[in-house]
Amino acid sequence: MRGGAVHVVDVSSRRDRVVAHAWIPSDEGIAWSADGRWLSVGTDLVPAAGGPLCRPFARGSGLYGDDPTLRWSATGEALAATTAKGVFLYRPGGKPRRLLPAGWTAAGFAPDGLRIAAQGPVRTRTLWTVDLAGGRRTLLYRSPSDVVGAPEFALWSGRSILFWVDAYESASIASDGLPLLSVPAAGGRAAELVPYVLAWQQFVVPCGTGAVVVSGPDRYVSAGKSLLLFPAGRDVSGDPSRSWYDPSCSPDGRSIVATSTRMPGDEDGTIGSAPRTIWLLSENGTRRPLVAPANRAVSAEGARFAKDGDHVLYVRHATRAGAPETLELLDLRTGRSVRIADVGTSANYYGVDDWATALAWYRP
């Protein structure tokens, strides 16, 4: 997203083309359908090849209320839309089908696309799975009292669902990290995995058959974060002299790229500006810097593995708030990077860059 336009950039050829002009609500972003044919941009659906926008939940549709949130399935081009009228299933070109009544929130699809995790109405403080074919609901978790906040979905990981709980229902306390729990997707007892995890999607990411979790209290990403690989719960960062976050796993789950800053932390300020570098970590605990700029005036961060496992896409920018950013492609075999595109600037709060508001990578 740059200058009010949606750009699609082919990584191989570096061809940059505008496919739409669209506005993104501040709490939404860009996401690809699983088949790569569509992009959700806020509440609009944009054909990746260009063409008219699809707006099934726009004003006048009868389903609009506030800003609907859209979640793509892990397969095909189905999505779940949470609106003021309920949760609807939709495929571009079809008609929305109501799955859940008003008050429910669609949180995330199962890997096979046959179920979704859903948060019940706020007053119920519950987490469920819902079968898409028959609508059968399975209760997974209910907050133990009205004092405890509602469970917040993090990730569907294999046969388990990971979620945060806010014991004090306080936005300020939650900013310094919340307990991350795991519960069997078929139902069962929930168990705490990590006592403090910041409630950002890029802090709980899939890795092989498990997940990598960014562990550690404090709202600053530059303060005391480590990377835990589950289901074993092993610390794969292993260097407390640095803070580690924003991980991405290779397709085989054996390697992790992550952003790192030196300790002590809290030097970022409200808008993060600490120098950042990208490291390659392995599941056996070895690590080496991948992109380490020669001076503290340049940062590299936000690395994401390509599907081939040989390339990493990352963001490079001057180490100051609001600096223009470029998208770079690193070849792990040669160590060389090439510039792919200019991407403007992204939102940043306590050092967390919300890449989803500006970037999405389709990896066929």
C-alpha atoms as a printed R data frame, in Angstrom:
    type eleno elety resid chain resno       x       y       z
1   ATOM     1    CA   MET     A     1   0.000   0.000   0.000
2   ATOM     2    CA   ARG     A     2   1.588   3.299  -1.050
3   ATOM     3    CA   GLY     A     3   0.057   6.730  -1.434
4   ATOM     4    CA   GLY     A     4  -3.522   5.451  -1.421
5   ATOM     5    CA   ALA     A     5  -2.809   2.896  -4.161
6   ATOM     6    CA   VAL     A     6  -2.549  -0.891  -4.024
7   ATOM     7    CA   HIS     A     7   0.611  -2.057  -5.788
8   ATOM     8    CA   VAL     A     8   1.303  -5.634  -6.838
9   ATOM     9    CA   VAL     A     9   5.026  -6.254  -7.353
10  ATOM    10    CA   ASP     A    10   6.316  -9.410  -9.022
11  ATOM    11    CA   VAL     A    11   9.368 -10.397  -6.975
12  ATOM    12    CA   SER     A    12  11.103 -12.190  -9.875
13  ATOM    13    CA   SER     A    13  10.830  -9.423 -12.467
14  ATOM    14    CA   ARG     A    14  10.357  -6.491 -10.024
15  ATOM    15    CA   ARG     A    15   7.460  -5.291 -12.174
16  ATOM    16    CA   ASP     A    16   5.394  -2.831 -10.117
17  ATOM    17    CA   ARG     A    17   1.802  -2.154 -11.130
18  ATOM    18    CA   VAL     A    18  -1.143  -0.407  -9.503
19  ATOM    19    CA   VAL     A    19  -4.226  -2.646  -9.334
20  ATOM    20    CA   ALA     A    20  -6.548  -0.417  -7.310
21  ATOM    21    CA   HIS     A    21  -6.981   2.743  -5.322
22  ATOM    22    CA   ALA     A    22  -8.446   1.897  -1.945
23  ATOM    23    CA   TRP     A    23  -8.696   3.168   1.610
24  ATOM    24    CA   ILE     A    24  -7.681   0.892   4.501
25  ATOM    25    CA   PRO     A    25  -9.230   1.353   7.956
26  ATOM    26    CA   SER     A    26  -6.496   1.908  10.538
27  ATOM    27    CA   ASP     A    27  -7.082  -1.448  12.260
28  ATOM    28    CA   GLU     A    28  -7.189  -3.494   9.075
29  ATOM    29    CA   GLY     A    29  -4.656  -4.179   6.321
30  ATOM    30    CA   ILE     A    30  -3.800  -6.165   3.223
31  ATOM    31    CA   ALA     A    31  -4.103  -9.951   2.927
32  ATOM    32    CA   TRP     A    32  -4.054 -12.473   0.066
33  ATOM    33    CA   SER     A    33  -6.573 -15.199  -0.624
34  ATOM    34    CA   ALA     A    34  -4.979 -18.646  -0.438
35  ATOM    35    CA   ASP     A    35  -5.154 -19.075  -4.220
36  ATOM    36    CA   GLY     A    36  -3.533 -15.684  -4.920
37  ATOM    37    CA   ARG     A    37  -6.399 -14.357  -7.014
38  ATOM    38    CA   TRP     A    38  -7.706 -11.762  -4.550
39  ATOM    39    CA   LEU     A    39  -6.494  -9.242  -2.013
40  ATOM    40    CA   SER     A    40  -8.569  -7.977   0.878
41  ATOM    41    CA   VAL     A    41  -7.743  -4.305   1.366
42  ATOM    42    CA   GLY     A    42  -9.611  -3.139   4.428
43  ATOM    43    CA   THR     A    43 -13.174  -4.163   3.543
44  ATOM    44    CA   ASP     A    44 -12.672  -4.173  -0.242
45  ATOM    45    CA   LEU     A    45 -11.740  -7.213  -2.329
46  ATOM    46    CA   VAL     A    46  -9.259  -6.392  -5.086
47  ATOM    47    CA   PRO     A    47  -8.537  -8.719  -8.045
48  ATOM    48    CA   ALA     A    48  -4.774  -9.322  -8.015
49  ATOM    49    CA   ALA     A    49  -4.738  -9.071 -11.815
50  ATOM    50    CA   GLY     A    50  -6.592  -5.746 -11.711
51  ATOM    51    CA   GLY     A    51 -10.225  -4.961 -12.425
52  ATOM    52    CA   PRO     A    52 -13.343  -3.767 -10.594
53  ATOM    53    CA   LEU     A    53 -13.368  -3.930  -6.802
54  ATOM    54    CA   CYS     A    54 -15.698  -6.396  -5.082
55  ATOM    55    CA   ARG     A    55 -17.543  -4.828  -2.128
56  ATOM    56    CA   PRO     A    56 -19.955  -7.380  -0.656
57  ATOM    57    CA   PHE     A    57 -20.078  -5.680   2.759
58  ATOM    58    CA   ALA     A    58 -20.077  -2.018   1.725
59  ATOM    59    CA   ARG     A    59 -22.649   0.553   2.798
60  ATOM    60    CA   GLY     A    60 -25.966  -0.202   1.140
61  ATOM    61    CA   SER     A    61 -25.359  -3.953   1.097
62  ATOM    62    CA   GLY     A    62 -27.575  -4.443   4.153
63  ATOM    63    CA   LEU     A    63 -24.678  -6.150   5.941
64  ATOM    64    CA   TYR     A    64 -22.613  -3.081   6.767
65  ATOM    65    CA   GLY     A    65 -22.143  -1.849  10.311
66  ATOM    66    CA   ASP     A    66 -18.972  -0.205  11.554
67  ATOM    67    CA   ASP     A    67 -16.111  -1.718   9.523
68  ATOM    68    CA   PRO     A    68 -16.428  -5.473   8.824
69  ATOM    69    CA   THR     A    69 -13.294  -7.538   9.447
70  ATOM    70    CA   LEU     A    70 -12.306 -10.157   6.879
71  ATOM    71    CA   ARG     A    71 -10.388 -13.392   7.457
72  ATOM    72    CA   TRP     A    72  -9.264 -15.566   4.531
73  ATOM    73    CA   SER     A    73  -9.394 -19.353   4.611
74  ATOM    74    CA   ALA     A    74  -6.117 -21.270   4.384
75  ATOM    75    CA   THR     A    75  -7.464 -22.906   1.207
76  ATOM    76    CA   GLY     A    76  -9.140 -21.544  -1.924
77  ATOM    77    CA   GLU     A    77 -10.710 -18.094  -1.814
78  ATOM    78    CA   ALA     A    78 -13.295 -18.361   0.952
79  ATOM    79    CA   LEU     A    79 -13.391 -15.771   3.708
80  ATOM    80    CA   ALA     A    80 -15.239 -15.142   6.941
81  ATOM    81    CA   ALA     A    81 -16.556 -11.621   7.521
82  ATOM    82    CA   THR     A    82 -17.497 -10.304  10.939
83  ATOM    83    CA   THR     A    83 -20.160  -7.621  10.556
84  ATOM    84    CA   ALA     A    84 -22.729  -5.892  12.752
85  ATOM    85    CA   LYS     A    85 -25.264  -8.448  11.445
86  ATOM    86    CA   GLY     A    86 -23.203 -11.543  12.299
87  ATOM    87    CA   VAL     A    87 -20.455 -13.706  10.817
88  ATOM    88    CA   PHE     A    88 -20.821 -14.504   7.122
89  ATOM    89    CA   LEU     A    89 -19.012 -16.905   4.803
90  ATOM    90    CA   TYR     A    90 -18.291 -15.513   1.367
91  ATOM    91    CA   ARG     A    91 -16.564 -16.352  -1.915
92  ATOM    92    CA   PRO     A    92 -16.028 -13.641  -4.541
93  ATOM    93    CA   GLY     A    93 -18.837 -13.800  -7.078
94  ATOM    94    CA   GLY     A    94 -21.195 -15.598  -4.691
95  ATOM    95    CA   LYS     A    95 -23.613 -14.555  -1.978
96  ATOM    96    CA   PRO     A    96 -22.774 -14.187   1.728
97  ATOM    97    CA   ARG     A    97 -24.042 -17.009   3.947
98  ATOM    98    CA   ARG     A    98 -24.672 -16.302   7.621
99  ATOM    99    CA   LEU     A    99 -22.774 -18.674   9.879
100 ATOM   100    CA   LEU     A   100 -23.134 -16.986  13.297
101 ATOM   101    CA   PRO     A   101 -25.471 -14.340  14.736
102 ATOM   102    CA   ALA     A   102 -24.560 -10.773  15.614
103 ATOM   103    CA   GLY     A   103 -22.053 -10.394  18.436
104 ATOM   104    CA   TRP     A   104 -19.772 -13.244  17.346
105 ATOM   105    CA   THR     A   105 -16.296 -12.695  15.864
106 ATOM   106    CA   ALA     A   106 -14.598 -14.904  13.280
107 ATOM   107    CA   ALA     A   107 -11.004 -15.312  14.446
108 ATOM   108    CA   GLY     A   108  -9.179 -17.782  12.203
109 ATOM   109    CA   PHE     A   109  -9.664 -20.781   9.911
110 ATOM   110    CA   ALA     A   110  -8.421 -24.288  10.580
111 ATOM   111    CA   PRO     A   111  -5.525 -25.334   8.311
112 ATOM   112    CA   ASP     A   112  -7.891 -27.550   6.281
113 ATOM   113    CA   GLY     A   113 -10.432 -24.736   5.886
114 ATOM   114    CA   LEU     A   114 -13.305 -26.809   7.302
115 ATOM   115    CA   ARG     A   115 -13.703 -25.019  10.663
116 ATOM   116    CA   ILE     A   116 -13.121 -21.611  12.144
117 ATOM   117    CA   ALA     A   117 -12.172 -20.448  15.594
118 ATOM   118    CA   ALA     A   118 -14.665 -17.867  16.824
119 ATOM   119    CA   GLN     A   119 -14.979 -15.617  19.836
120 ATOM   120    CA   GLY     A   120 -18.450 -15.589  21.364
121 ATOM   121    CA   PRO     A   121 -20.322 -12.376  22.183
122 ATOM   122    CA   VAL     A   122 -18.337 -10.128  24.533
123 ATOM   123    CA   ARG     A   123 -20.537 -10.758  27.554
124 ATOM   124    CA   THR     A   124 -19.968 -14.544  27.266
125 ATOM   125    CA   ARG     A   125 -16.131 -14.305  27.253
126 ATOM   126    CA   THR     A   126 -15.812 -17.559  25.301
127 ATOM   127    CA   LEU     A   127 -13.774 -19.197  22.532
128 ATOM   128    CA   TRP     A   128 -15.288 -21.781  20.164
129 ATOM   129    CA   THR     A   129 -14.708 -23.813  17.033
130 ATOM   130    CA   VAL     A   130 -17.471 -23.839  14.434
131 ATOM   131    CA   ASP     A   131 -17.951 -26.459  11.713
132 ATOM   132    CA   LEU     A   132 -18.565 -24.644   8.414
133 ATOM   133    CA   ALA     A   133 -20.671 -27.358   6.815
134 ATOM   134    CA   GLY     A   134 -23.160 -27.994   9.595
135 ATOM   135    CA   GLY     A   135 -22.605 -25.044  11.917
136 ATOM   136    CA   ARG     A   136 -21.883 -27.251  14.956
137 ATOM   137    CA   ARG     A   137 -20.199 -25.285  17.762
138 ATOM   138    CA   THR     A   138 -17.694 -26.635  20.274
139 ATOM   139    CA   LEU     A   139 -16.896 -24.590  23.376
140 ATOM   140    CA   LEU     A   140 -13.139 -24.482  24.014
141 ATOM   141    CA   TYR     A   141 -12.722 -21.948  26.791
142 ATOM   142    CA   ARG     A   142 -14.744 -19.685  29.034
143 ATOM   143    CA   SER     A   143 -13.104 -16.948  31.113
144 ATOM   144    CA   PRO     A   144 -13.362 -17.960  34.789
145 ATOM   145    CA   SER     A   145 -15.087 -14.760  35.938
146 ATOM   146    CA   ASP     A   146 -16.383 -11.386  34.802
147 ATOM   147    CA   VAL     A   147 -13.148  -9.825  36.062
148 ATOM   148    CA   VAL     A   148 -11.123 -11.726  33.436
149 ATOM   149    CA   GLY     A   149 -11.243 -10.396  29.883
150 ATOM   150    CA   ALA     A   150 -12.459 -12.375  26.885
151 ATOM   151    CA   PRO     A   151 -10.065 -14.892  25.266
152 ATOM   152    CA   GLU     A   152  -8.351 -13.507  22.160
153 ATOM   153    CA   PHE     A   153  -7.423 -15.886  19.324
154 ATOM   154    CA   ALA     A   154  -3.736 -16.017  18.324
155 ATOM   155    CA   LEU     A   155  -3.095 -19.037  16.059
156 ATOM   156    CA   TRP     A   156  -4.530 -22.352  14.940
157 ATOM   157    CA   SER     A   157  -1.486 -24.622  15.337
158 ATOM   158    CA   GLY     A   158  -1.910 -28.235  14.281
159 ATOM   159    CA   ARG     A   159  -4.512 -29.800  16.587
160 ATOM   160    CA   SER     A   160  -4.409 -26.929  19.076
161 ATOM   161    CA   ILE     A   161  -5.554 -23.348  19.244
162 ATOM   162    CA   LEU     A   162  -3.392 -20.717  20.912
163 ATOM   163    CA   PHE     A   163  -5.010 -17.694  22.525
164 ATOM   164    CA   TRP     A   164  -4.345 -14.827  24.927
165 ATOM   165    CA   VAL     A   165  -6.236 -14.115  28.149
166 ATOM   166    CA   ASP     A   166  -6.369 -10.738  29.873
167 ATOM   167    CA   ALA     A   167  -6.569 -11.446  33.599
168 ATOM   168    CA   TYR     A   168  -7.286  -7.808  34.491
169 ATOM   169    CA   GLU     A   169  -9.136  -6.604  31.361
170 ATOM   170    CA   SER     A   170  -6.859  -3.569  31.328
171 ATOM   171    CA   ALA     A   171  -5.485  -2.179  28.065
172 ATOM   172    CA   SER     A   172  -2.494  -0.673  29.865
173 ATOM   173    CA   ILE     A   173  -1.541  -3.908  31.631
174 ATOM   174    CA   ALA     A   174  -2.163  -5.897  28.434
175 ATOM   175    CA   SER     A   175   0.321  -3.673  26.576
176 ATOM   176    CA   ASP     A   176   3.118  -5.289  28.597
177 ATOM   177    CA   GLY     A   177   2.163  -8.819  27.597
178 ATOM   178    CA   LEU     A   178  -0.563 -11.381  28.315
179 ATOM   179    CA   PRO     A   179  -0.534 -15.094  29.158
180 ATOM   180    CA   LEU     A   180  -0.657 -17.310  26.055
181 ATOM   181    CA   LEU     A   181  -2.698 -20.502  26.482
182 ATOM   182    CA   SER     A   182  -3.190 -23.616  24.368
183 ATOM   183    CA   VAL     A   183  -6.328 -25.732  24.108
184 ATOM   184    CA   PRO     A   184  -7.062 -28.817  21.945
185 ATOM   185    CA   ALA     A   185  -9.132 -27.789  18.912
186 ATOM   186    CA   ALA     A   186 -11.444 -30.754  19.567
187 ATOM   187    CA   GLY     A   187 -12.051 -29.542  23.120
188 ATOM   188    CA   GLY     A   188 -10.297 -30.223  26.401
189 ATOM   189    CA   ARG     A   189  -8.342 -28.539  29.165
190 ATOM   190    CA   ALA     A   190  -6.499 -25.290  28.416
191 ATOM   191    CA   ALA     A   191  -2.903 -24.916  29.603
192 ATOM   192    CA   GLU     A   192  -0.631 -21.895  29.849
193 ATOM   193    CA   LEU     A   193   2.303 -21.932  27.409
194 ATOM   194    CA   VAL     A   194   3.992 -18.600  28.148
195 ATOM   195    CA   PRO     A   195   3.205 -16.062  30.913
196 ATOM   196    CA   TYR     A   196   3.959 -12.921  28.860
197 ATOM   197    CA   VAL     A   197   3.447 -12.480  25.112
198 ATOM   198    CA   LEU     A   198   2.608  -9.189  23.405
199 ATOM   199    CA   ALA     A   199  -0.792  -9.466  21.715
200 ATOM   200    CA   TRP     A   200   0.416  -8.987  18.134
201 ATOM   201    CA   GLN     A   201  -0.085 -11.606  15.420
202 ATOM   202    CA   GLN     A   202   3.589 -11.541  14.413
203 ATOM   203    CA   PHE     A   203   4.509 -12.616  17.961
204 ATOM   204    CA   VAL     A   204   2.851 -16.054  17.557
205 ATOM   205    CA   VAL     A   205   3.662 -17.593  14.163
206 ATOM   206    CA   PRO     A   206   3.410 -21.077  12.630
207 ATOM   207    CA   CYS     A   207   6.585 -23.149  12.365
208 ATOM   208    CA   GLY     A   208   6.505 -26.659  10.908
209 ATOM   209    CA   THR     A   209   3.900 -28.563  12.905
210 ATOM   210    CA   GLY     A   210   4.216 -26.141  15.832
211 ATOM   211    CA   ALA     A   211   4.764 -22.453  16.470
212 ATOM   212    CA   VAL     A   212   7.375 -19.866  17.418
213 ATOM   213    CA   VAL     A   213   6.317 -17.560  20.243
214 ATOM   214    CA   VAL     A   214   7.992 -14.268  21.192
215 ATOM   215    CA   SER     A   215   8.233 -14.442  24.977
216 ATOM   216    CA   GLY     A   216   8.902 -11.699  27.493
217 ATOM   217    CA   PRO     A   217   7.175  -8.880  29.403
218 ATOM   218    CA   ASP     A   218   7.461  -5.144  28.601
219 ATOM   219    CA   ARG     A   219   5.734  -3.335  25.741
220 ATOM   220    CA   TYR     A   220   9.040  -2.407  24.056
221 ATOM   221    CA   VAL     A   221  10.183  -4.972  21.499
222 ATOM   222    CA   SER     A   222  13.757  -3.955  22.224
223 ATOM   223    CA   ALA     A   223  13.458  -5.197  25.840
224 ATOM   224    CA   GLY     A   224  14.116  -8.805  26.853
225 ATOM   225    CA   LYS     A   225  12.288 -10.810  24.176
226 ATOM   226    CA   SER     A   226  13.251 -14.398  23.327
227 ATOM   227    CA   LEU     A   227  11.978 -16.967  20.817
228 ATOM   228    CA   LEU     A   228  10.415 -20.198  22.092
229 ATOM   229    CA   LEU     A   229   9.829 -23.072  19.671
230 ATOM   230    CA   PHE     A   230   6.771 -25.209  20.458
231 ATOM   231    CA   PRO     A   231   5.638 -27.885  21.146
232 ATOM   232    CA   ALA     A   232   8.990 -28.430  22.944
233 ATOM   233    CA   GLY     A   233   9.100 -24.874  24.360
234 ATOM   234    CA   ARG     A   234  12.821 -24.613  23.540
235 ATOM   235    CA   ASP     A   235  14.561 -21.210  23.505
236 ATOM   236    CA   VAL     A   236  16.083 -20.954  20.006
237 ATOM   237    CA   SER     A   237  17.372 -17.390  20.403
238 ATOM   238    CA   GLY     A   238  19.630 -18.210  23.372
239 ATOM   239    CA   ASP     A   239  21.372 -14.833  23.649
240 ATOM   240    CA   PRO     A   240  20.028 -12.598  26.447
241 ATOM   241    CA   SER     A   241  22.307  -9.755  25.362
242 ATOM   242    CA   ARG     A   242  19.817  -9.148  22.554
243 ATOM   243    CA   SER     A   243  16.039  -8.869  22.209
244 ATOM   244    CA   TRP     A   244  14.477 -11.136  19.554
245 ATOM   245    CA   TYR     A   245  11.097 -10.770  17.834
246 ATOM   246    CA   ASP     A   246   9.099 -10.813  14.552
247 ATOM   247    CA   PRO     A   247  10.141 -14.368  13.526
248 ATOM   248    CA   SER     A   248   9.460 -16.227  10.283
249 ATOM   249    CA   CYS     A   249  10.018 -19.961   9.750
250 ATOM   250    CA   SER     A   250  11.435 -21.729   6.729
251 ATOM   251    CA   PRO     A   251   9.034 -24.107   4.950
252 ATOM   252    CA   ASP     A   252  10.731 -27.153   6.509
253 ATOM   253    CA   GLY     A   253  10.536 -25.598  10.007
254 ATOM   254    CA   ARG     A   254  14.286 -25.997  10.612
255 ATOM   255    CA   SER     A   255  15.357 -22.365  10.301
256 ATOM   256    CA   ILE     A   256  13.994 -19.082  11.629
257 ATOM   257    CA   VAL     A   257  14.722 -15.521  10.585
258 ATOM   258    CA   ALA     A   258  14.072 -12.884  13.225
259 ATOM   259    CA   THR     A   259  14.654  -9.216  13.983
260 ATOM   260    CA   SER     A   260  17.012  -8.388  16.837
261 ATOM   261    CA   THR     A   261  18.141  -5.347  18.843
262 ATOM   262    CA   ARG     A   262  20.841  -5.021  21.472
263 ATOM   263    CA   MET     A   263  19.985  -4.942  25.171
264 ATOM   264    CA   PRO     A   264  19.328  -3.131  27.461
265 ATOM   265    CA   GLY     A   265  15.949  -2.255  25.998
266 ATOM   266    CA   ASP     A   266  13.387   0.528  26.312
267 ATOM   267    CA   GLU     A   267  15.591   2.827  24.262
268 ATOM   268    CA   ASP     A   268  13.017   2.989  21.488
269 ATOM   269    CA   GLY     A   269  10.606   5.492  22.972
270 ATOM   270    CA   THR     A   270   6.940   5.363  22.027
271 ATOM   271    CA   ILE     A   271   7.847   5.343  18.329
272 ATOM   272    CA   GLY     A   272  10.613   2.794  17.870
273 ATOM   273    CA   SER     A   273  13.962   3.845  16.424
274 ATOM   274    CA   ALA     A   274  16.527   1.395  17.873
275 ATOM   275    CA   PRO     A   275  18.901  -0.124  15.277
276 ATOM   276    CA   ARG     A   276  17.620  -3.480  14.045
277 ATOM   277    CA   THR     A   277  19.355  -6.422  12.391
278 ATOM   278    CA   ILE     A   278  18.139  -9.720  10.917
279 ATOM   279    CA   TRP     A   279  19.519 -13.064  12.096
280 ATOM   280    CA   LEU     A   280  19.231 -16.654  10.955
281 ATOM   281    CA   LEU     A   281  18.518 -19.119  13.779
282 ATOM   282    CA   SER     A   282  18.306 -22.883  13.666
283 ATOM   283    CA   GLU     A   283  16.260 -25.278  15.748
284 ATOM   284    CA   ASN     A   284  19.492 -26.606  17.311
285 ATOM   285    CA   GLY     A   285  20.444 -23.168  18.673
286 ATOM   286    CA   THR     A   286  23.052 -21.901  16.177
287 ATOM   287    CA   ARG     A   287  22.679 -18.305  14.966
288 ATOM   288    CA   ARG     A   288  24.350 -15.793  12.679
289 ATOM   289    CA   PRO     A   289  23.556 -12.283  11.446
290 ATOM   290    CA   LEU     A   290  22.077 -12.190   7.955
291 ATOM   291    CA   VAL     A   291  21.574  -8.483   7.391
292 ATOM   292    CA   ALA     A   292  23.709  -6.407   9.740
293 ATOM   293    CA   PRO     A   293  24.092  -2.851   8.420
294 ATOM   294    CA   ALA     A   294  27.546  -1.327   8.796
295 ATOM   295    CA   ASN     A   295  26.332   1.578  10.926
296 ATOM   296    CA   ARG     A   296  23.589   2.366  13.444
297 ATOM   297    CA   ALA     A   297  21.894   4.762  11.002
298 ATOM   298    CA   VAL     A   298  20.332   1.896   8.984
299 ATOM   299    CA   SER     A   299  17.972  -0.860  10.140
300 ATOM   300    CA   ALA     A   300  16.850  -4.141   8.573
301 ATOM   301    CA   GLU     A   301  13.787  -5.927   9.944
302 ATOM   302    CA   GLY     A   302  10.506  -7.709   9.203
303 ATOM   303    CA   ALA     A   303  12.099 -10.704   7.442
304 ATOM   304    CA   ARG     A   304   9.850 -13.317   5.806
305 ATOM   305    CA   PHE     A   305  10.937 -16.613   4.221
306 ATOM   306    CA   ALA     A   306  10.077 -17.421   0.634
307 ATOM   307    CA   LYS     A   307   8.471 -20.775  -0.051
308 ATOM   308    CA   ASP     A   308  11.708 -22.074  -1.623
309 ATOM   309    CA   GLY     A   309  13.579 -21.545   1.667
310 ATOM   310    CA   ASP     A   310  16.472 -19.908  -0.218
311 ATOM   311    CA   HIS     A   311  15.254 -16.313  -0.175
312 ATOM   312    CA   VAL     A   312  14.130 -13.840   2.472
313 ATOM   313    CA   LEU     A   313  12.125 -10.674   1.929
314 ATOM   314    CA   TYR     A   314  12.804  -7.851   4.412
315 ATOM   315    CA   VAL     A   315  12.406  -4.118   5.018
316 ATOM   316    CA   ARG     A   316  15.313  -1.670   5.102
317 ATOM   317    CA   HIS     A   317  15.137   1.943   6.323
318 ATOM   318    CA   ALA     A   318  17.039   4.688   8.072
319 ATOM   319    CA   THR     A   319  17.024   4.356  11.877
320 ATOM   320    CA   ARG     A   320  14.587   7.120  12.639
321 ATOM   321    CA   ALA     A   321  10.828   7.345  13.051
322 ATOM   322    CA   GLY     A   322   8.909   7.824   9.798
323 ATOM   323    CA   ALA     A   323  11.859   7.073   7.498
324 ATOM   324    CA   PRO     A   324  11.020   5.798   3.975
325 ATOM   325    CA   GLU     A   325  11.254   2.011   3.657
326 ATOM   326    CA   THR     A   326  12.366  -0.267   0.858
327 ATOM   327    CA   LEU     A   327  11.554  -3.917   0.299
328 ATOM   328    CA   GLU     A   328  14.657  -6.045  -0.267
329 ATOM   329    CA   LEU     A   329  15.110  -9.667  -1.376
330 ATOM   330    CA   LEU     A   330  18.036 -11.565   0.155
331 ATOM   331    CA   ASP     A   331  19.472 -14.668  -1.515
332 ATOM   332    CA   LEU     A   332  20.667 -16.899   1.325
333 ATOM   333    CA   ARG     A   333  22.958 -18.819  -1.039
334 ATOM   334    CA   THR     A   334  24.961 -15.761  -2.130
335 ATOM   335    CA   GLY     A   335  24.283 -13.255   0.669
336 ATOM   336    CA   ARG     A   336  23.280 -10.628  -1.878
337 ATOM   337    CA   SER     A   337  20.231  -8.365  -1.593
338 ATOM   338    CA   VAL     A   338  18.325  -6.582  -4.369
339 ATOM   339    CA   ARG     A   339  15.766  -3.825  -3.981
340 ATOM   340    CA   ILE     A   340  12.258  -4.917  -4.939
341 ATOM   341    CA   ALA     A   341  10.110  -1.849  -4.242
342 ATOM   342    CA   ASP     A   342   9.651   1.352  -2.271
343 ATOM   343    CA   VAL     A   343   6.951   0.846   0.348
344 ATOM   344    CA   GLY     A   344   6.541   4.232   2.012
345 ATOM   345    CA   THR     A   345   6.268   3.995   5.807
346 ATOM   346    CA   SER     A   346   4.480   1.648   8.218
347 ATOM   347    CA   ALA     A   347   2.757   2.137  11.554
348 ATOM   348    CA   ASN     A   348   5.054   1.786  14.578
349 ATOM   349    CA   TYR     A   349   4.205   1.716  18.285
350 ATOM   350    CA   TYR     A   350   6.705   0.844  21.035
351 ATOM   351    CA   GLY     A   351   8.895  -0.572  18.284
352 ATOM   352    CA   VAL     A   352   6.274  -2.927  16.802
353 ATOM   353    CA   ASP     A   353   5.861  -2.373  13.073
354 ATOM   354    CA   ASP     A   354   2.423  -3.456  11.917
355 ATOM   355    CA   TRP     A   355   3.490  -4.717   8.500
356 ATOM   356    CA   ALA     A   356  -0.026  -5.956   7.669
357 ATOM   357    CA   THR     A   357  -1.169  -2.355   7.182
358 ATOM   358    CA   ALA     A   358   1.279  -1.905   4.306
359 ATOM   359    CA   LEU     A   359   2.570  -5.260   3.036
360 ATOM   360    CA   ALA     A   360   1.425  -8.779   2.159
361 ATOM   361    CA   TRP     A   361   3.444 -11.475   0.386
362 ATOM   362    CA   TYR     A   362   1.789 -14.211  -1.680
363 ATOM   363    CA   ARG     A   363   4.017 -17.286  -1.783
364 ATOM   364    CA   PRO     A   364   2.614 -19.742  -4.370
